[in-house]
Amino acid sequence: MTVYTHLISVDQLKALQASGAPLRVVDCSFDLSDPAQADAMFAEQHIAEAAQAHLDRDLSAKDAANAVNGGRHPLPKRELFAHTLRRLGINNAMQVVVYDRNGANYCGRLWWMLKWAGHDAVAVLDGGLQAWAAADGALQSGAAQPQPDGDFQLGEPLRRLVLIDDVMAGLGRPTQTLIDARGGPRYRGETEPLDPVAGHIPGALNRPFNDNLGADGHFKPAAQLRQEFDTLLAGRDGAGVVHHCGSGVSAVPNVLAMELAGYAPAGLYAGSWSEWSRRQELPVARG
């Protein structure tokens, strides 16, 4: 069986469904400004038989005691996340396909977390729900249905989580290159709608996460992504890249895009600006 580890096309997903291979499709659609909309969007329309993973309920820690980092969307401890995966009906022999209707902004979180949990067979549906609907893929409405429990067991992490102390230690060193996935105005400190301080971590480069998509909502070709990241890095070593954003979510499309471009997997500073900006002693850059 073909294992999909980065992207999967609509046609590939249809073929996978028809094959009867172990498969779980998960809808991660979300709205940061109105989290309740996640359930409403799922109920309105989702891929037939998809499960739902909610950013706040399922993909973030609910309190500091169960979190591995700070910020607005802290990662839950891996053991708690494994429990969530079992509740979603996921097991280790299963291909997982994640999608949203938000330009891969939120489903990327589950893609990365599954890698972090040791599960390589997870792919983002290229083009999201929009591409699926345009290709007459089967759709359903209504609330998420309970899934038979899976038996997922944690494996060795396949992606690197970077903590705030690591970022602090690497500031100004050539071995660390920070890439900030927020939009330009937030990166430059011209506006800050969500966090207590405007600006960015000193030395960070800026690549808004939606720069990875073409006008059709699909990821750009690998060669184009490679050229764009090469230009951004300007000779810096890709092995030292650490991605971040506001709260560790929208950075993941950059992680995925760099891998599509042929770079080795980079680190993710999941606490991101929402954690950094709450530490008054830490430096802030603007402009």
Helices and strands as residue ranges (DSSP letters): E 7-8, H 10-19, E 23-27, H 37-44, E 46-47, E 51-52, G 64-66, H 78-87, E 95-99, H 107-116, E 122-125, H 128-134, E 139-140, E 161-162, H 164-170, E 177-180, H 184-188, E 205-206, G 209-212, H 222-233, G 238-240, E 241-244, H 252-260, E 267-269, H 272-276
